Amino acid sequence: MTPRPALTVVGATGGAGAVMLQILTQHADVWGEVRLVASARSAGRKLLVRGAECEVLALGEEALEGADVVVFLVPAEVAARWAPVAAAKGAVVVDSSAAFRMDPDVPLVVPELNPHAVRMRPRGIVASPHATTLAMSVAVGALHAEFCLSELVVSTYQAASGEGQPGVEALRRQVSLVAGTQLGTNPGDVRRAVGDELGPFPAPLALNVVPWTGELADDGWSSQELGIRDELRKVLGLPRLPVSATCVRVPVVTTHSASVHARFENEVEVARAHEILATAPGVVLFDNPAVGEFPTPADVVGTDPTWVGRVRRSPDDPRVLELFVCGDNLRKGTALNAAHIAELAAREFNGR
Amino acid sequence: MTPRPALTVVGATGGAGAVMLQILTQHADVWGEVRLVASARSAGRKLLVRGAECEVLALGEEALEGADVVVFLVPAEVAARWAPVAAAKGAVVVDSSAAFRMDPDVPLVVPELNPHAVRMRPRGIVASPHATTLAMSVAVGALHAEFCLSELVVSTYQAASGEGQPGVEALRRQVSLVAGTQLGTNPGDVRRAVGDELGPFPAPLALNVVPWTGELADDGWSSQELGIRDELRKVLGLPRLPVSATCVRVPVVTTHSASVHARFENEVEVARAHEILATAPGVVLFDNPAVGEFPTPADVVGTDPTWVGRVRRSPDDPRVLELFVCGDNLRKGTALNAAHIAELAAREFNGR
């Protein structure tokens, strides 16, 4: 019997890391040795994975030795430094950060859409898209296969955990500061109550929405808005697809949502779109507003698929569909997609 | 000296009514007698307007006698019943509800865009658009005058007070129920905590977003989504403008926001769009993300204008602008626009 491949998870102690440990326990038969790695600060902690305690190692050359696959669930600057080190040691690297997504020698993979791309990795690195891209890509990709996309306009409703644990903690502190008050009807009252508890956000998030995520890019765009455009083009294999994104942070703990306006080359029918979405891998169709069925983050959080509802055809253009999608940004949005990619890579080791 | 015209406000005790009393106090020189009217339940209450106490009268034939202008700040079914009664008594009626907005014999007026339409009122009734339409119409109208609109795609971020005081109270109760907890990361935990405190919303609103506002209309659209399309077309005088709207409720007390994707006949320049928006009446341009300047509801609430930021040109189409707009749905969105229309009508009485 072939030994099962060895997996190393870098960033095991963060929010996405916690979800990865759950996934590894659920998919316990895929991997042989599992090694957990985090920053030196977390080294020595013991975490439960596949029913057994596992000691966390400090990120460094030694911790990256000997793995067949290394998954990075860390910020881009950490991945940029260490992913090439792991690749040089012979591992297949799966990176969930922005560090390599637009590198032409790094495939960007959503296993439901372009699983074959995992094998085309001249740098030994495979990237996973941003959680916001992932929330919509599976649904949009399934519709594209039938109707041929010609344009996307996207507005997001992004959760606090997109800024990691500091984002979640800041939102929770802010919600406590505004709870039980009459705030939210006078200029600046929420801002005064929140004070310097902004956390990683550029404005109060409790009782507010903030039309800014990511860094400042060119011409007033944010890095995440341009990232959605670049990543959807790369994942869908449509390098000239027009994509306009507006990224907005909302006071939700976890699960990103997006309002998607999709124009296709061909005329669309809602009934056919429903059939496609109902059978698309990784998608749950939840679309019957007459009985209150549409996806919301509170119902979707903690689940694996992308949920799709509010499917409508434009009364002005029979080639346009509107959708509302929700996806847990820590599960499919980060850890689960990385795990799926790692499992595709693991298959290569089965014939060893 | 001509006596100043007499004004009656129906719905004086609601959220928009409270804002109207502030506006009447600020614009104290416009009106002669001011009469306040509400449901029989609120009759006899005394409210402060222009520095004096004023007793609230019960809505009925008698309360509607003698006014030159009657403003209705009440639900559509109440306006549908009583606005024609007031008009039959000779008053100019200004209605803020949906009851008459799409009546071809009722002008739909945003004073910054189509003030002349106030005089063309065969039924004696002038309608004010929905707060969500108002939040964007002034900015979009100013840009249309220069560049000629050819398409709009809109996603909203609508506040709880769009469902009146019951909406505000439900959101506040829900925020108290989730404050200080670890809710928002497990399936259904927010829904369980909120329990039967949904108020007027079809799903929990605290720590959530809900892609549904209004009633079920045809083909999966909501009445508010089709209403934005119909109202923008009517206000802008563009009866065939393609408009796709997705309406989403967010956990904000007051101030609606919208992400607007606007395509024009002509090429646009951000610098010129900035000039237009900076000088458009009723608009504040707040657009410098490099120093954290973009509008958010927490900063806009309680102010009169529509705030506009995140102005970007599409890298894929030089005729497309993206905007993010915020407007207080109780001020410009309801009471202030109705007051502006009423003041336009009041000028007609100055020559009496």
Interface residues (C-beta under 8 A of the other chain):
Chain A: V153 S155 Y157 S161 V168 R172 V175 S176 V178 A179 G180 T181 Q182 L183 G184 T185 N186 P187 G188 D189 V190 R191 P202 A203 P204 A206 L207 N208 V209 V210 P211 W212 L216 D219 G220 W221 S222 L226 R229 P242 V243 S244 T246 V248 V250 P251 V252 V253 T254 S257 S259 H261 V270 D287 P289 A290 G292 F294 P295 T296 P297 A298 D299 V300 V301 G302 T303 G309 R310 V311 R312 R313 S314 P315 D316 D317 V320 E322 F324 L330
Chain B: V153 S155 Y157 S161 R172 V175 S176 V178 A179 G180 T181 Q182 L183 G184 T185 N186 P187 G188 D189 V190 R191 P202 A203 P204 A206 L207 N208 V209 V210 P211 W212 L216 D219 G220 W221 S222 R229 P242 V243 S244 T246 V248 V250 P251 V252 V253 T254 S257 S259 H261 V270 D287 P289 A290 G292 F294 P295 T296 P297 A298 D299 V300 V301 G302 T303 G309 R310 V311 R312 R313 S314 P315 D316 D317 V320 E322 F324 L330
